[in-house]
């Protein structure tokens, strides 16, 4: 499958940010976040599960099993699909080059 706009988020404010982008700027096709198990291991403050975005807006949510996006499930997902542009907000890890290389226009990181 091809995803034009992908947002990488993990925080409790993420739902609001994705909703704003989706309704005001452009449709969001995919949200990449981390699984609840990963948040416990990494003690992520303010984590919120984002599967509600699928229910509300039909935005697919991929939960990675590694904060570094190196788990087999996420690597397989990245190889099986194509992506145009990524937006990273509140993602507290460096996104590896192997993931960056999957995006035609790159991944842009916003720190807040």
C-alpha atoms as one frame of an Amber mdcrd trajectory, in Angstrom:
protein
   0.000   0.000   0.000   1.110   3.584  -0.585   0.938   6.168   2.211   1.337
   9.823   1.240   1.399  11.411   4.710   2.714   9.532   7.748   2.880  10.972
  11.261   5.208   9.540  13.943   3.766  10.301  17.408   3.516   8.835  20.932
   2.246  11.499  23.348  -1.184  12.206  24.796  -1.327  15.400  22.698  -0.729
  13.369  19.527  -4.401  12.739  18.840  -5.076  16.483  18.722  -2.085  17.139
  16.459  -3.061  14.389  14.012  -6.687  15.577  13.976  -5.555  19.144  13.211
  -3.281  18.072  10.338  -5.905  15.660   8.980  -8.760  18.175   8.975  -6.922
  21.460   8.341  -3.834  20.792   6.220  -4.058  17.432   4.435  -5.331  13.899
   5.025  -3.095  11.745   7.229  -2.829   8.225   5.806  -0.864   6.511   8.569
   0.204   7.041  12.165   3.266   5.201  13.433   3.509   4.898  17.205   4.878
   2.421  19.730   3.059  -0.421  21.444   2.005  -0.144  25.102   4.671  -2.726
  26.016   7.393  -0.498  24.554   6.155   2.498  26.539   6.453   0.548  29.780
  10.037  -0.505  29.017  11.005   3.047  27.999   8.965   4.872  30.657   7.336
   7.196  28.134   5.590  10.046  29.928   2.236  11.087  28.524   1.823   8.062
  26.241  -1.581   7.549  24.676  -2.718   4.676  22.474  -3.870   5.998  19.118
  -6.050   3.227  17.707  -8.946   5.632  18.279  -7.791   7.444  15.117  -8.692
   4.397  13.045 -12.131   4.246  14.607 -12.803   7.992  14.276 -11.190   8.857
  10.932 -10.080   5.651   9.233  -6.396   6.527   9.720  -4.318   3.360   9.916
  -2.169   3.056  13.050   0.982   0.933  13.135   2.317   0.122  16.610   6.041
  -0.589  16.497   7.534  -3.110  18.903  10.713  -1.022  19.164  11.134   2.701
  19.837  14.013   2.593  17.329  11.704   1.044  14.667  14.064  -1.908  14.254
  11.651  -4.684  15.244  10.835  -7.333  12.623   7.152  -6.352  12.419   7.958
  -2.708  11.633  10.812  -3.523   9.271   8.498  -5.863   7.346   5.772  -3.212
   7.240   8.222  -0.648   5.868   9.477  -3.034   3.174   5.964  -4.036   2.089
   4.679  -0.467   1.633   5.715   2.853   0.092   5.706   6.322   1.665   5.952
   9.929   0.499   6.495  12.193   3.506   6.771  11.750   7.259   6.227  14.162
  10.125   7.712  13.336  13.516   6.415  15.090  16.639   7.294  14.092  20.179
   9.188  11.022  18.963  12.009  10.807  21.487  14.435   8.737  19.448  16.455
   9.309  16.287  14.704   7.681  13.353  17.226   5.331  11.714  18.519   5.826
   8.198  16.867   2.582   7.053  13.470   4.132   7.891  14.363   7.541   6.426
  15.303   5.826   3.163  11.730   4.522   2.796  10.319   8.046   2.362  10.426
   9.802  -1.021  10.498  13.323   0.461  11.961  12.510   3.869  10.770  12.733
   7.465  10.587  16.139   9.092  10.992  16.349  12.855   9.331  18.900  15.088
  10.438  19.164  18.698   7.994  20.536  21.185
